[in-house]
Amino acid sequence: MTLVRLESADDPRVADYAALSDAALRRRTDPERGLYIAESSKVLRRALDAGHRPRSFFLAEKWLDGLADVLAAHPDVPAFVGTPGVLEEITGFHLHRGALAAMHRPAPVAVDALLAGARRIAVLEDIVDHTNLGAIFRAAAALDVDAVLVSPHCADPLYRRSIRVSMGTVFQVPWARLDAWPGALSVLRAAGFTTAALALAPDSLGIDELAARNDEKLALILGTEGDGLADGTLAAADLRVKIPMRPGVDSLNVAAASAVAFFACRAR
């Protein structure tokens, strides 16, 4: 294995790991540099199992034994090792989940290829909270959603917090970023999908009514945490759908709503 022992936080070779706690910076720079950060031993193993390629590893000495097999399998990939203090100075937070890895971003998946053979997909409009995004991907992986599409302004599914909350399932569910929104709904319709927007509206179907239809192909559209789906999206969707709730509660968290909808509308 190629071990590199860090003596200083100023080492330019670990620029990939600098300022990981600056979410705004990382959202901008990580895609530009073609990388993402896998956080925790379990997540980086899932990334490798999915065929993603590591740029480097980054860990404290105590985690070397637990990752010996991974490091041995990638002898030409540098593994940067440092004291907890040096590592925290570089990243901006205390590493307590094992190791990190800087990974090469996989090539984007074409939307047409992603839709081929899919029966249930999720479409996410402007979800900006990385915790919610990761939870939605975890629900999608668990509840037979074949693919996820994200709007142009949606948060990055490969941001480290999204990956961590998803427990690495973001590597299991194919996803793509849409170029146009809500114009892309016409692409889904042309591919045979019924588009169903989750929204509390007078004409909304109950989720059980939608499930009873058992549409051959169904796209469930979920909106941003604050305002929900935009008016243009609601107008362009085929159906509006709601999850009936006890009076006095106006809505579910979007991640919770996604799990309910994915479970109810599984293909049969």
N, C-alpha and C positions, 0 to 999 in steps of 0.2 A: 504494500500500500504506500501511497505517497503522502506521508505526514509532513505538515508544515507547522512548526510551533511558533505561535505568535508571541512576540515580545512587546509589541506596542499596538495601541488602537489606531495608530496612524498608518498602518501597513496598507499600501494601495492595492494589494492583491485581494483584499476582502471588501472592496467597494460594493459588491453585490449585497452585502449584509448591513451596510451603513444606514442608520436612521430608519430602521424598520418600523418604529413607532409613529413615524410621520405619514399618516394614511394618505393625505392629499398628495404628498410627494411621490409615494410609491404607486398610487393609481396612475400617475402621469408617466413615471420613468420606467416601471417594470415592463409594460407592453412595448415601449419604445426600444428597450434593450433586449427584448425577446426572452425574458426570463420570468419566473415566478418563484416564490419561496415556499418550500414544503416544511411545515413546522411540526415537529414531534417524530419520533422514530416510527410510529405506526403509520403516519401519513406519508412519510417519505418512502416507506416500503410499498405502500399502495401505489404511489406514483411510479415507482420502478416496475412494479408488477403490471402496470398499465402500459409499459413500454416507453415511458418518458425518459429522457436522457439527462443525467446530472452534469452540471458544470463544476460543482465543488460541494464539499461537505463542510460543516462548521459545528464544532462540538467541544465540550469540556472533556478533560482527560477521563473522568469517571464513566463516560458513556462509550469509551472505545471498545471494551469487551462486548457490550451488547450489540454493537454494530460491526463487529469484526468480520462477519460473513459478507455484509454489504460492501465494506471497504475492500475486502479481498477480491470481490467480484468486479471491482472497478479500479484496478491498480494504477491506471494512468490519470485518475481524477484526484486532484488535490484534496486532502482532508485537513482543514485548518483547525488546530487545537490550541486552546488558550485557557487561562484561568477564568473563573466566573467573572471576576472584576473586569478583565480586558474584554471579554465577550459582551458584557453588559454595556461597557463604554462604547463599543462599536454599534450595537443594535439599538440601544436606547431602552432596553428592558431586560429583566432577569430571565435567563433561560432555565426553565424548570421542567420542560417537556422532553428532555433528551437532546436530540440533535436537530439541526436545520440543514437543508440542502437548497442550493440554488439550482433550479432546473431549467432546461431549455423549454420554452413554450412550444407545444405541438402546433403543427400547421392548422390554420382555421379549416373548419369543415364547411363545405358548400351546403346551403340550405336545401337544395333539391336532393342531394345525397342523403341528408339527414332525415328528410321526410319519407324517403322510399321505404316502404314496408312498415312504417309507423302507424299505429292506430290511436294512441293516446299521447298528446304532447301538451306541454305547458308553455305559455307565452307570458313573459314577465315584462311589464311596462314600468320602467323607471324605478325599480326597487333599488334603494340607495343604501340601505343598512346591510352591512356584510354579514351580520349574524342572521338576519332574516333570509338572506340569499343562500347561505350555507344550509340553513334548516330546510328550505324549500327543496334544495337538491337532495338532501338526505331523504326527505319524504318521497321525492320522485323516484329515487333509486329503490326504496323499499316497497313502493305501491304501484309498480308496473307502468310508470310513465316512460315512454320510449325515447323521448328527446325533449330538450328545453331550448326555447328561443328567447333571447333577451333583446330588449329595445336598444336603440343607439345610446341612450343616456342611463341605462341600467348599470349598476355597479359591476365590477370585474369578478366573475366567478372564480378566477385564479388568484385573487388577493388572498394573502395568507390566512386572514381570519375566516373568510368564506370557506376556504379549504378545510381549516381546522374544525369549524362547526359542522361541516358536512361529513366529518370523519373520513375524508378522502373519497367520498362517493361522487364528488364532482368529476373524478376521473372515470367513473363507471357510466355516467349518463351522457350521451352525446349532446353537445350544445353548440349553438352558433349565435353570433350577433347579427341582428338585422340591420340592413343599410337604411331602410325607410320605414317610418312608422307614423300612422297606422296603415300606410299603403301596402305593407307586406301582407295584410289580411287577404288581399286579393290573390296572392300567391297560394296561401293556405286553401282558400276556397277552390282555386283551380286544381289543387291536388286532392280535392274531394273531402276536405275537412269541414265539419260544422264548427263554427266559431262561437264559443259561449263565454260571455263576459260576466265575471262575478261582480255583481253590483246590487245594492239595495234600491230597487225601483218598483213602482206600482205594477209594472207589467212583468216583473221577474218571475220565472219559473222557480219552484222549489227544487233543491238539489235532487230530491228523490224522484221528482217528475223527469228531470233530465236523465237520471240514471236509468229510469224505466224505458226511455227511448232506445237505449243501447245503440247509439249511432255507430256506424261502422268505423268512422274516423272522427275524432273529437279533439278540438284544441280548447283548452281551458285558459282563459286570459285573466291574470291577476294584476292589480294596480298598485301604485306606490303607496307607501305607508300612511301618508297624510291625507291626501285628497282622493285616493282611489283612482279609478280609471278616468281618463280624459273624455270629454263629451264627444270628441271626434271618434274615439275608439268605440264608445258605446253605440254610436250611430252606425258604425261600420260593421259591428259584430252581428251575427245571425240571431243570437239569443242573448237575453240577460238572465242571470241565474242568481239565486240567493240561498243562503243556508239559514233555514228558519231557526230563530232563537227565542229564548224567554224574553218577555217584555222587560224593558228597562236596560237592556244591553244592546248597544247599537251596532257593534261589529266585533269580529274576532281579529286578533293579530294575523297579518297576512300569511305568515308561515303556518299557523294553526289552521287557517282557512284552507290553505293549499292541501294539507294532509287530509282534512275532511273531504274535500272535493275529489282528490285523487282516489281515495278509498271508495267513495260512493260511485264513482264513474268508471271503475275498472272495466276493461273490455271483457265481455262474456261470450 
